[in-house]
């Protein structure tokens, strides 16, 4: 099991209400941890993409299409894992 740490964050009340409704089964902490992992991964991908474009120039339309297809595959895998409950993020909050 992954080590967890309790933190305090401020979230707009309307967003929190929506998230609690969507996260009911797996818990708010698991939902937020998953969202943070997803955002972190996207940020890293953006950094890599920016660096590659600086080093090698802009993508061709074929390369861009292939990249978006790969992202769709990754998103599908992410959803599959989420549905299977693979992330152990804790249930507090």
N, C-alpha and C positions, 0 to 999 in steps of 0.2 A: 504494500500500500504506500502511496506517495505521502511524503511528509507535508502537512498543511500548516498554515499560519493564519490566524484571525487578523483581519484588517478592517478599518472603517473607511467607507467611501460615501460620497454624497451623490444621490441619483434623483433626478426630478420625480416627484410623486406619481405623475401619470405614467411615466415609463416603468417605474417600479411596480405599479399595479398591473400593467400589461405583462411584464416579465413573470411576476408571481403566478399569474394565470397560466402562462405557457410552461412554466418550470415546475408545476405542482407535483408531478410524479417523481421526478429525480431530485428536486430540491433547488432552491435558489443558488446555493454555493456552487453546485455542479454546473448549473446553467451559466453562471457568470464566469467560472473557470474555463468552460468550453468557449465562450464568446471571446475571452481574453486570449486564449490559445489561437483561435481563428484570426483575430486581429493581429497578433504578433507575427503569425505566419505570413499574412498578407503584407505586413510592413517589410518583413525580410525579403519577400519576393519582389516587392517594389524597389527596394534598395539594390537587389541583384540586377533587376531589369535596367534600372538607371545606370548602373556601373557598366553593364554589358553594352548599352547603347553609347555610352561615352567612349568605350574602348573600341567598339566594332561598327559603330554607326547605327542608324535606325533600322528597325525590322522591315522586311518585305511584307507584303500582304499575305503571302503564303506562310511565312514564319509567324505572323500575328495570329492567323487563323489556327495554326497548329498549337500555339501557346494557349489560346482560349479553349480549344478542345481538351488540352491537358488539364487546364484549370477545372473544367466541367467534370472530368474524371476524378480529380482530387476532391472536389466538392461532393461528388456522389459517394466516394469512399468515406469521407468525413461523416456524411449523413448515415451511412451504413453502420459505422462504428458507434455513432451517437445512439442510434436506434437499438443497437446491441448492448448498450450500457458499458462500453469499454473504459470510459474515463472514471477514475476513482478520485473525485474532487471533494468529497465531504458533503454533508447535508445541513450544516449549521447556517443560520441567518434567516 
